[in-house]
């Protein structure tokens, strides 16, 4: 069929043509937006799940919902070993710029921007005297001294978020700060962010943090602040059930006048296993292979090897290439033991090594986001079907 009309969109964080199976989460966020706008207490939100389940897509959808309600929004993507001070400053600058045209007191906006400038200037990684902490923000007002500029991120972030919430209160709306890859926020910064959110929850300021990260993110937050278990509403994002996976394929195709035979949907669900990224990947190649509607199981069988080849290079292979030889050896040992979380002691046994001698490889893989500790003593792949991919590769 015409590849130009192909409706499927496998991509990192790219919204699929049909956001199927996420009605419950979207409904929950609508309630949060409404409650916060009305001054009701509400917890910030954390989305967790494996790679490829659509966390970033949902995060972006939530942001669109907030924008539609005239909220101020900003988004950052956390990176290991990088302070969130400047990214948060940039995100809140964007949020306030969205609110500024509707604010009746320009001096209030100018004052906040001065606080924001002072906050960003205290970035410990910016070269002294370079102004790099604020130059990228494009803030051309004088810095306000004595507010959010102590150099202690916990104090500064608490004051900055409180001031931002105050600006939103003037307009009867809220501010939403979206944090992707939240498990990569440095430990000290996680603690500061939790403390700031805790203060906001007590004062009722209309500002929420919406984070997304890997399955071990709740334990990262809990290790930082014990009250984080009560501070955030945790939402686990998982694979799609059969009905939602079928809808993700059927609805976009029907808009192009194309149907699927039931056997084709059976084959596609078996191949994709309900993971949204895989649904799009197999759907896209199957569309290109099929010559006519309705799409058949034979079309899927022809398309599957090509789709698997593309996944092997772009989805699995790119991650595998990031690992060192020792880390690859560790992952292959995990794969031999199966696809469920496995004890670290069994991985060491599989490698005929002492647990202490393989722990550096394990820790490095966790830091790279390739595996995670599902609970104490257990590890698993962050990427679905990664074990199957490794077992198919030559040793």
Secondary structure by P-SEA (a helix, b strand, c coil): ccccccccccccccccccccccaaaaaaaaaaaaaaaaccbbbbbbbbbcccccaaaaaaaaaaaaaaacccbbbbbbbccccaaaaaaaaaaaaaaaaccccccaaaaaaaaaaaaaaaaaccccccccccccccccccccccccccccccaaaaaaaaaaaaaaaaaaaccbbbbbbcccccccaaaaaaaaaaaaaaaaacccbbbbbbbccaaaaaaaaaccccccccbbbbbbbbcaaaaaaaccaaaaaacbbbcaaaaaaaaaaacccaaaaaaaaaaaaaacccccccaaaaaaaaaaaaaaaaccccaaaaaaccaaaaaaaaaaaaaccccccaaaaaaaaccccccaaaaaaaaaaacccccccccbbbbcccaaaaaaaaccc
